[in-house]
């Protein structure tokens, strides 16, 4: 998945805690979140806090869907080190208890 497609997916599914998110889209979203929060910090603390709140729910949803992609419960995001290890693992190529794998994205 490309960077902008992952960002669109994050905002389109900002409160979708069901389904799966592939590894590439999750890490593109993390990169976007870090960059946008770093840029927002230049405009003051209040604006940075507003941006942090704006990306909080989509980030949680993405992390939970990423856990689902590795066939684990979303509750694993509460354990930071374990969470990191699980997000780095490959996706399950076949359907699991959380549904089918995300469809491949094509560049238009």
C-alpha positions in Angstrom: 0.0 0.0 0.0 1.2 3.5 -0.9 1.6 6.3 1.7 -1.4 8.4 0.6 -3.6 5.3 0.2 -2.8 4.4 3.8 -3.6 7.9 5.1 -6.9 7.8 3.2 -7.7 4.4 4.7 -6.9 5.6 8.1 -9.3 8.5 7.9 -12.0 6.5 6.0 -11.9 3.9 8.8 -11.2 6.2 11.7 -13.6 4.4 14.0 -13.6 0.9 12.4 -12.3 -1.5 15.0 -13.4 -4.6 13.0 -11.5 -6.2 10.1 -7.8 -6.2 9.3 -5.0 -3.8 8.4 -1.9 -4.9 6.6 1.6 -4.2 7.9 2.5 -1.6 5.3 -0.6 0.5 5.8 -0.2 0.4 9.5 3.4 1.6 9.4 2.6 4.3 6.8 0.0 5.6 9.2 2.5 5.6 12.1 4.9 7.6 9.9 2.1 10.0 9.0 1.1 10.4 12.7 4.7 11.2 13.8 5.3 13.7 10.9 2.0 15.5 11.4 2.5 15.7 15.2 6.1 17.0 14.8 4.9 19.6 12.3 2.0 20.6 14.6 4.4 21.2 17.5 5.9 24.1 15.5 2.6 25.9 15.8 2.3 25.7 19.5 1.3 23.3 22.2 -2.5 23.9 21.9 -2.4 23.1 18.2 -0.2 20.1 18.8 -2.6 18.8 21.4 -5.5 19.2 19.0 -3.7 17.3 16.3 -2.9 14.5 18.8 -6.5 14.2 19.7 -7.5 14.2 16.0 -5.2 11.2 15.2 -5.8 9.3 18.4 -8.9 7.4 17.4 -7.7 6.5 13.9 -4.4 5.3 15.4 -6.2 3.1 17.9 -8.4 1.7 15.2 -5.4 1.0 12.9 -3.5 -0.7 15.8 -6.4 -2.9 16.6 -7.0 -3.9 13.0 -3.3 -4.6 12.7 -3.5 -7.0 15.7 -6.5 -8.6 14.0 -4.3 -9.1 10.9 -1.9 -11.2 12.9 -4.9 -13.2 14.3 -4.7 -11.6 17.8 -7.1 -9.7 19.9 -7.0 -5.9 19.8 -6.4 -5.9 23.5 -2.7 -6.7 22.8 -2.1 -3.0 22.0 -2.1 -2.4 25.8 1.2 -4.2 26.2 3.8 -1.9 24.4 6.7 -4.3 23.8 4.5 -7.2 22.8 2.5 -4.8 20.7 5.6 -3.8 18.8 6.7 -7.3 18.2 3.2 -8.3 16.9 3.0 -5.3 14.6 6.3 -6.2 13.0 5.1 -9.7 12.1 3.9 -10.7 8.7 0.1 -10.7 8.0 -1.7 -14.0 7.8 -2.2 -14.6 4.1 -5.5 -16.5 4.6 -8.8 -15.7 6.3 -8.7 -15.7 10.0 -11.3 -15.2 12.8 -11.3 -11.5 12.1 -12.1 -11.8 8.4 -10.4 -12.0 5.0 -7.1 -10.2 4.4 -7.3 -6.7 3.2 -7.6 -6.5 -0.6 -4.4 -5.5 -2.5 -4.4 -1.8 -3.4 -3.7 -0.7 -6.9 -2.1 2.5 -7.9 -4.3 4.5 -10.2 
